[in-house]
Amino acid sequence: MLRRYLTRRGRRLRIDQAKIAAEARLDVKFLLSCSDDTLPADEIALGYKQLLEVERTWRDMKQTLEIRPVYHRLEDRIRAHVLLCWLALLLIRIAETRTGDTWANLRRELQRLHLGTFSGPAGTIRQRTDTTHTQRKILAALDIDEPPKFFDITPNA
């Protein structure tokens, strides 16, 4: 990779400054092609940026939901699987848009919310951990009620 910037003179390697300068002129420039020549360049660039974001979200979703590998043979099951993946992607994008944060950050923060089961001589109780300020902000932005503190209280007979 770096070989293209080096020249050899005898036993010595030299950095070719002219090649580095030529490459620097190409930094942060993209060559995009589109079959619709009526679209302005900024819309084409925005479309490619959105495509990159969609691909990143798919990678995140596949890792988060652990949806691969999945083997389907029947068409209705394949369609159902694709629909569920699309719905999950849609939910992720809605959460990101409403909160103004990335899915990785949202997931990391919300995964800190846990439900514990505690048993003793008096019975069993299922209780969640306290929500943090950040978790409450996320839930409010998504218009989701905070889950109840206690889920199940079962006294021993």
Buried (B, 14 or more C-beta within 10 A) or exposed (E): EEEEBEEEEEEEEEEEEEEEEEEEEEEEEEEEEEEEEEEEEEEBBEEEEEEEEEEEBBEBBEEBEEBEEEEEEEEEEEEEEEEEBEEBBEEBBEBBEBBEBBBEEBEEBBEEBEEEEEEEEEEEBBBBEEBEEBBEBBBEBBEEEEEEEEEEEEEEE
